[in-house]
Amino acid sequence: MIDLHASAPQYSPSRLHEILLRHGCNSVVDPIMGLPMHLHYLKHHGIAVHGADMVEWFVRVGEGLIANDLTILRDVEVAEIVEMLPGRIYPLEMFKAWEGVFFTEEQCIYLGVWHDNVRHLRSDGQTGLAILGLWRTFCFWLQKMQSPDDMQDVAPSELAWSYIRQTENLVMPNMRRNTVRLAPAIPTIEAVSADALFLSLPTRVGYRFVDPRVWMWEAWWRGDPYFTLERALDDAIFGPRSAEAPAYAQAVSNLLAHANAFPVVVVHTSQQHLAEIEPLVRESRAFVEVIAPRESEIYLVATK
């Protein structure tokens, strides 16, 4: 049975917003953004946000929620995502490797249908909204597998329709330019200007413990049920090559060394890893304030 554990970092978007406002920051870059719901929160509150990641489906969602201000999906377009369309040849066997292990035969067929349908959408914004709604459907299925008697039986297309409709309610403008990119962390912070840099640093071997829903959805997006995140992160600054303590410390220091252009750097960590991260942050900046509302949510606010 698959182990479903929380994938979201333990930080509060509202607290991050408070820190940015206290330091007069109207824009922020997050070059290791993950699922960008925190950037969406900041966008909603008028901050110009710029994100990047090496996991492609995170970036596609960002195109739907962060870079997109107006594009939504009409009923006919949602129907074209969630249903098997007449006359189209679908890759119905694409996710057969997951059948009987994670999903039913019907669910695996729908995963192939949806994989094909989202690629026929007319814009990046629509694609991002569809991917997030379908991911929530995918998570519902995995959770129901864990607790089959506690969750309602819903037809795949009906469930997907509901989640996509909920997702597009998140679309809104903030009258600022907001961007996302599929790119490594250092090229991103070198290319994008902002008042602040936000880093929620992965732990030293964090890539080994990523929520399985994250790598499975990347595998879905890439159309390869055997895909692993190690392949996507092989060249990332916090990928497999940073698993040893000296290499990890060098990766953090290297990232901070490229952050000189940012007036404020906010580093999120936890009590468990504070002793490893704090000295590296203090080496990079003259002033470091520690904000620690709870053990899993510690912010090192570094200024010049």
QUISULBEL-V958657 format. One record per residue. NEAR is the number of other ideal C-beta (glycine too) atoms within 8 Angstrom. D_CENTER is the distance of its C-alpha to the mean C-alpha in whole Angstrom. Layout:
near->[NEAR/NEAR]
d_center->[D_CENTER/D_CENTER]
This chain:
near->[4/8/5/9/6/4/9/7/6/7/11/7/10/7/12/15/12/8/12/15/8/6/12/6/13/7/13/16/15/16/15/12/14/11/9/16/9/11/16/11/11/14/16/8/8/8/14/12/14/14/16/16/13/10/12/11/12/12/14/13/14/16/14/18/16/15/9/13/8/7/9/8/10/6/5/6/11/12/9/10/15/12/8/5/7/3/3/7/2/8/8/7/6/10/13/8/7/10/10/4/6/7/11/7/7/7/10/13/9/11/14/14/12/13/14/11/12/12/7/6/11/4/7/10/13/14/14/15/18/15/14/12/15/14/12/11/12/13/9/12/10/12/10/9/10/9/7/7/4/4/9/3/3/8/5/11/9/8/11/15/11/9/13/16/10/9/12/11/6/7/13/7/5/12/4/10/4/13/9/14/8/7/9/11/12/11/8/14/15/7/6/9/4/12/12/15/14/10/12/10/12/8/7/10/7/9/12/5/7/10/9/9/12/12/12/10/11/14/12/13/11/8/7/6/10/6/11/8/12/9/7/12/13/9/6/10/10/13/11/8/6/12/8/7/7/6/10/13/10/9/11/11/11/10/13/13/8/9/11/5/5/12/8/13/15/15/11/13/10/10/8/5/10/10/6/11/13/12/8/12/14/9/7/11/11/4/7/11/8/9/9/9/6/6/8/7/13/13/14/13/13/14/12/5]
d_center->[24/20/19/17/15/13/9/9/10/14/14/15/14/18/19/17/18/22/21/21/24/26/26/26/23/22/19/16/14/11/11/8/6/3/2/5/8/9/10/11/13/15/15/17/19/20/18/18/14/13/10/9/8/10/8/9/7/4/7/9/8/8/11/12/11/12/14/16/18/21/20/20/21/25/26/28/24/23/26/25/22/23/26/28/30/33/34/31/31/28/26/27/27/24/23/26/25/23/26/28/25/22/23/26/28/27/24/23/25/23/20/22/23/20/19/22/22/18/20/23/21/22/20/16/15/17/15/12/13/15/12/10/14/14/12/13/16/15/14/18/20/19/19/23/24/24/26/27/30/28/26/27/28/26/27/24/24/25/22/20/22/21/17/17/20/18/15/17/18/15/17/19/20/20/23/21/20/16/14/11/12/11/13/14/14/18/18/16/17/21/20/19/21/20/22/19/17/14/13/12/14/13/16/19/18/15/14/16/15/12/11/13/11/8/11/13/11/11/14/15/14/16/19/19/19/20/17/16/13/16/17/14/14/18/18/15/17/15/16/19/21/21/21/25/25/27/24/22/24/24/21/20/23/23/20/21/24/23/22/25/25/23/25/23/20/18/17/16/17/19/23/23/22/23/26/25/22/25/28/25/24/28/29/27/28/31/30/27/27/26/24/24/24/23/23/19/18/20/20/22/23/24/27/29]
